[in-house]
Structure formats: C-alpha cells, structure tokens
C-alpha cells in the first residue's frame, strides 16, 4: 500500500494543527499559571512556595540573551519527587522549569 505525497502532507499538517501549543506553565490542582501571569496570580492559584531564592538568570528577549534579576519560587512535594521552579521578573512569570535535584 502506497500513500501519495499529497496525502502524507495533508496528514502531517492536520497533526501539527491539532497539537496543543505548550507554554511554560505549572498546574496547581485544577488551576494553571503560565508565562506572563502576575506574581499575585501565581500565589493565589498555587499558594506560597516551599522556598524562594533570588539571583540572576540568562533569558532570551527578542532573540537576544540578557541577564535579568529574578526570583525563583520552588514548588514541590515534601518527598522532593516533584519540583517545579517558577521564575519571576518585575512581578511577572517569565519561565517555568524543573528544579535541578541536588
């Protein structure tokens, strides 16, 4: 059975259109916090983090890498099995990532 090139292209485009766009986000229960949300919204939806630290982080803005002063809010389970770090700059969520394990 051969599939024509045109049919294959149509199928691939259909798959790409149907794929959800993944933004940096963290799910807290049934609520979602994503990049661009405020610090207040993060705290309202996810509560207080397990820990907070401050420092500098390299971020890409308009294609340029720059260093920004950030707050890193760490969320996770007491056992340490699941960790997410939310990066904030000027009271706005700029990135969500996995916290490196020690």
Beta strands, then each sheet from edge to edge (+ up, - down):
strand 1: 25-28
strand 2: 31-34
strand 3: 51-61
strand 4: 64-76
strand 5: 83-89
strand 6: 92-97
sheet 1: 1+ 2-
sheet 2: 3+ 4- 5+ 6-
end
